[in-house]
């Protein structure tokens, strides 16, 4: 007699190749039209599912976890971060949590460099001039941006993505600096030719470009606070491809409006999918480049994420420890 397949509830539409494989391996309940699930729908899902596969847009908080049925034993997040899940509450209930680390590293690092270039060289602004049919011809003093070669890049968070950003930035001739919760190994630091700053405040005050690449945790909420943003040079650029909650958006908007920062490139926002109206106004006046959380949006990246989710589910259901288990002590 064949073993019963676990009921796997997926909260959003995933790449077709991932959904096909899930149907083959599990009793998969898919979200065909990709409508985000309400809190009530998420509660119903945890009451019936053996495995829940949420995404960054699904808030799996303590209240939802408290209503989970006894059969729910795994939350396999489709995403690198787990700030959308109350991991401590899940573990307390005996529910394992996994994520999909590593597969988004190169895609997010690519987008970080793209935003640095877009802000420094006014790429999106120039593109709009063409599409709006406003270009009257080349001029020696028009649409001048900033050279990035020789500038100092301060990376906040030197994990996989931060290191990938450093490798790419070095190819553009940027001087690499970083602040991290823990100093990386000497051989990694040497390979990246990176200078470590124990004090984030001191690093921010000396950088030409600052890139946010750390995870969002309670400790990093508004890590770039109004006070810290004020430390940055007025001709500096801030880029965030990590999580919007890490930056005080109100303070950032105020500084950009006052000309106290040269510009910003943002792929993430504090209250997604809502975007601060002040940031939108700044984007329309070409003082900031905003993107709709596209850092991991490649065909390859999303397929790899799905494969990681499947491996975690299959390994767990076979009675083994999943490779990408997340514990509260890791956050």
C-alpha positions as CSV (number, residue, x, y, z in Angstrom):
1,X,0.0,0.0,0.0
2,X,1.5,3.4,-1.1
3,X,2.3,6.0,1.6
4,X,-0.1,8.9,1.7
5,X,1.4,12.0,0.1
6,X,1.6,15.1,2.4
7,X,-0.7,18.0,1.8
8,X,1.4,20.9,0.8
9,X,-0.3,24.3,0.6
10,X,1.5,26.8,-1.6
11,X,0.4,30.4,-0.9
12,X,1.4,32.0,-4.3
13,X,1.8,30.9,-7.9
14,X,5.3,29.4,-8.5
15,X,7.1,28.7,-11.8
16,X,5.4,26.0,-13.8
17,X,8.4,23.6,-13.5
18,X,8.2,23.9,-9.7
19,X,4.5,23.4,-9.5
20,X,4.6,20.3,-11.9
21,X,7.3,18.7,-9.7
22,X,5.2,19.5,-6.5
23,X,2.2,17.8,-8.0
24,X,4.3,14.7,-8.8
25,X,5.7,14.4,-5.3
26,X,3.0,15.8,-3.0
27,X,-0.7,16.4,-2.6
28,X,-0.1,20.0,-3.7
29,X,-2.7,22.7,-3.2
30,X,-1.6,25.5,-5.5
31,X,-2.6,29.1,-5.9
32,X,-3.3,29.1,-9.7
33,X,-4.4,32.8,-10.0
34,X,-1.7,34.1,-7.7
35,X,-4.1,36.1,-5.5
36,X,-2.4,36.8,-2.2
37,X,-3.9,34.9,0.6
38,X,-5.7,36.8,3.4
39,X,-4.9,36.2,7.0
40,X,-8.1,34.2,7.3
41,X,-7.1,32.0,4.3
42,X,-3.7,31.5,5.9
43,X,-5.4,30.3,9.1
44,X,-7.4,27.8,7.2
45,X,-4.3,26.7,5.4
46,X,-2.3,26.0,8.6
47,X,-5.3,24.1,10.0
48,X,-5.2,21.5,7.2
49,X,-1.8,21.5,5.7
50,X,1.0,19.1,6.6
51,X,3.4,21.6,5.0
52,X,2.9,25.3,4.3
53,X,4.9,27.0,1.6
54,X,4.6,30.8,2.1
55,X,6.5,33.7,0.5
56,X,7.8,37.0,1.7
57,X,4.3,38.6,1.3
58,X,2.7,36.2,3.8
59,X,2.9,37.1,7.4
60,X,3.0,33.9,9.4
61,X,2.9,35.4,12.9
62,X,2.4,33.9,16.3
63,X,-1.4,34.3,16.0
64,X,-1.6,32.2,12.9
65,X,0.9,29.6,14.2
66,X,-1.2,29.3,17.4
67,X,-4.2,28.1,15.2
68,X,-2.2,25.5,13.3
69,X,-3.4,22.0,13.3
70,X,-1.3,19.2,14.9
71,X,-0.5,17.9,11.5
72,X,1.5,21.0,10.4
73,X,5.1,20.1,10.9
74,X,7.0,22.1,8.3
75,X,6.9,25.7,7.0
76,X,9.1,25.7,3.9
77,X,9.5,29.3,3.0
78,X,9.9,30.2,-0.6
79,X,12.5,32.9,0.0
80,X,15.9,33.6,1.5
81,X,14.8,35.7,4.5
82,X,12.4,34.4,7.2
83,X,11.3,37.8,8.7
84,X,7.8,37.0,7.5
85,X,7.7,34.0,9.9
86,X,7.7,34.0,13.7
87,X,10.3,31.3,13.8
88,X,10.4,31.1,17.6
89,X,6.7,30.5,17.8
90,X,6.9,27.8,15.2
91,X,9.7,26.0,16.9
92,X,7.9,26.2,20.2
93,X,5.0,24.4,18.5
94,X,7.3,21.7,17.1
95,X,7.1,23.1,13.6
96,X,10.3,23.1,11.5
97,X,11.1,26.2,9.4
98,X,13.2,26.2,6.3
99,X,14.2,28.8,3.7
100,X,16.1,29.0,0.4
101,X,19.5,30.5,1.0
102,X,22.3,30.8,-1.6
103,X,20.2,30.6,-4.8
104,X,19.5,34.4,-4.9
105,X,23.0,35.6,-4.2
106,X,24.1,36.4,-7.7
107,X,20.8,37.8,-8.9
108,X,20.5,40.2,-5.9
109,X,24.2,41.2,-6.2
110,X,23.6,42.0,-9.9
111,X,20.7,44.2,-9.0
112,X,22.7,46.0,-6.4
113,X,25.3,46.9,-8.9
114,X,22.6,47.9,-11.4
115,X,21.1,50.3,-8.9
116,X,24.5,51.8,-8.0
117,X,25.0,52.5,-11.7
118,X,21.4,53.6,-12.3
119,X,21.7,56.2,-9.5
120,X,25.2,57.4,-10.1
121,X,24.9,57.6,-13.9
122,X,21.2,58.7,-14.0
123,X,20.3,55.8,-16.3
124,X,16.5,55.6,-15.7
125,X,16.3,59.4,-16.0
126,X,18.1,59.3,-19.3
127,X,15.9,56.5,-20.5
128,X,12.8,58.5,-19.7
129,X,14.1,61.5,-21.7
130,X,14.2,59.3,-24.8
131,X,10.8,57.6,-24.3
132,X,9.1,60.9,-23.5
133,X,10.6,62.3,-26.7
134,X,12.4,65.2,-24.9
135,X,15.9,64.7,-26.2
136,X,17.2,67.6,-28.2
137,X,20.7,66.3,-28.7
138,X,24.1,65.8,-27.0
139,X,25.5,68.5,-24.8
140,X,28.8,68.7,-22.9
141,X,27.2,69.7,-19.6
142,X,23.9,67.9,-19.7
143,X,22.8,64.8,-17.8
144,X,26.1,64.6,-15.9
145,X,26.3,61.8,-13.4
146,X,29.0,60.5,-11.0
147,X,32.0,58.3,-11.8
148,X,32.1,55.2,-9.5
149,X,35.6,54.1,-10.2
150,X,37.9,55.0,-7.3
151,X,34.9,55.6,-4.9
152,X,34.5,53.9,-1.5
153,X,31.7,51.4,-1.2
154,X,30.5,50.5,2.3
155,X,28.7,47.2,2.5
156,X,26.4,46.7,5.5
157,X,26.2,42.9,5.9
158,X,29.0,40.8,4.5
159,X,27.2,37.5,4.0
160,X,26.8,35.7,0.7
161,X,25.2,38.6,-1.0
162,X,27.5,41.2,0.5
163,X,30.5,39.2,-0.7
164,X,29.1,38.8,-4.2
165,X,28.5,42.6,-4.3
166,X,32.1,43.2,-3.2
167,X,33.5,40.9,-6.0
168,X,31.4,42.8,-8.6
169,X,32.2,46.2,-7.2
170,X,35.9,45.5,-7.3
171,X,35.7,45.0,-11.1
172,X,34.4,48.6,-11.3
173,X,37.4,49.9,-9.4
174,X,35.5,50.6,-6.1
175,X,37.3,50.4,-2.8
176,X,35.6,47.8,-0.7
177,X,34.7,48.5,3.0
178,X,32.2,46.6,5.2
179,X,30.5,46.4,8.5
180,X,29.1,43.0,9.7
181,X,27.8,41.5,12.9
182,X,31.0,39.4,12.9
183,X,34.2,40.0,11.1
184,X,34.6,37.6,8.2
185,X,37.6,35.2,8.0
186,X,40.9,36.8,7.2
187,X,41.3,34.8,3.9
188,X,37.8,36.1,2.8
189,X,38.7,39.6,3.7
190,X,42.0,39.3,1.8
191,X,40.4,37.8,-1.3
192,X,37.9,40.7,-1.4
193,X,40.5,43.3,-0.5
194,X,37.9,44.5,2.0
195,X,38.5,46.8,5.0
196,X,36.5,45.9,8.1
197,X,34.8,48.6,10.2
198,X,33.8,47.7,13.7
199,X,31.9,50.9,14.0
200,X,29.0,51.3,11.5
201,X,28.8,55.0,12.4
202,X,32.4,55.6,11.4
203,X,32.1,53.7,8.2
204,X,28.9,55.5,7.1
205,X,30.6,58.9,7.6
206,X,33.4,58.0,5.1
207,X,31.7,56.2,2.3
208,X,30.7,57.4,-1.2
209,X,28.2,54.6,-1.7
210,X,26.5,52.5,1.0
211,X,24.8,49.2,0.1
212,X,22.4,47.4,2.5
213,X,22.8,43.6,2.3
214,X,22.0,42.4,5.8
215,X,18.9,40.4,6.8
216,X,16.0,42.0,8.5
217,X,15.8,40.9,12.1
218,X,14.7,42.8,15.3
219,X,18.3,43.9,15.7
220,X,18.5,45.4,12.2
221,X,15.1,47.2,12.2
222,X,15.9,50.8,11.3
223,X,19.6,50.0,11.5
224,X,20.0,53.0,9.1
225,X,18.1,55.3,11.5
226,X,17.7,59.1,11.1
227,X,20.8,59.6,13.2
228,X,22.9,57.2,11.2
229,X,21.7,58.6,7.8
230,X,22.7,62.0,9.0
231,X,26.3,60.7,9.3
232,X,26.5,60.1,5.5
233,X,28.2,62.6,3.3
234,X,25.8,64.8,1.3
235,X,27.2,63.5,-2.0
236,X,26.8,59.9,-1.0
237,X,24.4,57.3,-2.5
238,X,22.4,54.7,-0.6
239,X,21.3,51.4,-2.2
240,X,19.0,48.9,-0.5
241,X,18.2,45.5,-2.0
242,X,17.8,43.7,1.3
243,X,14.6,44.7,3.3
244,X,12.9,48.0,3.5
245,X,12.5,47.8,7.3
246,X,16.3,48.2,7.7
247,X,16.1,51.9,6.6
248,X,14.1,54.7,8.2
249,X,12.2,55.7,5.0
250,X,10.8,58.9,6.5
251,X,14.2,60.2,7.5
252,X,15.7,59.1,4.1
253,X,12.9,60.9,2.2
254,X,13.5,64.0,4.2
255,X,17.2,64.0,3.5
256,X,16.8,63.4,-0.2
257,X,14.2,66.3,-0.4
258,X,16.7,68.6,1.4
259,X,19.6,67.6,-0.8
260,X,21.4,66.1,2.1
261,X,22.1,62.9,0.1
262,X,23.0,62.7,-3.6
263,X,20.5,59.9,-4.3
264,X,19.2,56.4,-3.5
265,X,18.4,53.2,-5.3
266,X,15.7,51.1,-3.6
267,X,14.3,47.7,-4.5
268,X,12.6,47.1,-1.2
269,X,10.3,49.2,1.0
270,X,9.2,49.4,4.6
271,X,5.5,48.7,4.0
272,X,5.4,46.7,0.8
273,X,3.5,46.7,-1.5
274,X,2.8,50.3,-0.4
275,X,5.5,52.7,-1.3
276,X,6.0,55.9,0.7
277,X,4.4,58.7,-1.3
278,X,7.4,60.9,-0.6
279,X,9.7,58.4,-2.2
280,X,7.4,58.2,-5.3
281,X,7.5,62.0,-5.6
282,X,11.3,61.9,-5.3
283,X,11.4,59.2,-8.0
284,X,9.3,61.3,-10.3
285,X,11.8,64.2,-9.8
286,X,14.7,61.8,-10.5
287,X,16.2,62.0,-7.0
288,X,15.7,58.3,-6.3
289,X,15.4,55.1,-8.4
290,X,12.7,52.7,-7.2
291,X,12.1,49.1,-8.3
292,X,9.3,46.7,-7.4
293,X,11.3,44.2,-5.4
294,X,13.0,42.7,-8.4
295,X,16.3,41.6,-6.9
296,X,15.6,37.9,-7.2
297,X,13.4,38.1,-10.2
298,X,15.1,35.8,-12.7
299,X,13.7,32.6,-14.3
300,X,16.8,30.7,-13.0
301,X,16.6,32.1,-9.5
302,X,12.9,31.4,-8.9
303,X,13.3,27.9,-10.3
304,X,16.2,27.2,-8.0
305,X,14.2,28.6,-5.1
306,X,11.5,26.1,-5.9
307,X,13.9,23.2,-6.1
308,X,15.3,24.1,-2.7
309,X,11.7,24.2,-1.2
310,X,11.1,20.7,-2.7
311,X,14.3,19.3,-1.4
312,X,13.6,20.6,2.1
313,X,10.1,19.1,2.0
314,X,11.2,15.8,0.6
315,X,14.1,15.4,3.1
316,X,11.8,16.3,6.0
317,X,9.1,13.9,5.0
318,X,11.7,11.1,4.6
319,X,12.5,11.6,8.3
320,X,15.8,13.5,7.9
321,X,16.8,17.0,9.0
322,X,16.2,19.4,6.0
323,X,19.3,21.1,4.7
324,X,18.0,24.6,5.1
325,X,16.5,24.5,8.6
326,X,16.3,27.9,10.4
327,X,16.5,28.2,14.1
328,X,15.8,31.2,16.3
329,X,19.5,31.3,17.4
330,X,20.5,31.9,13.8
331,X,18.5,35.1,13.5
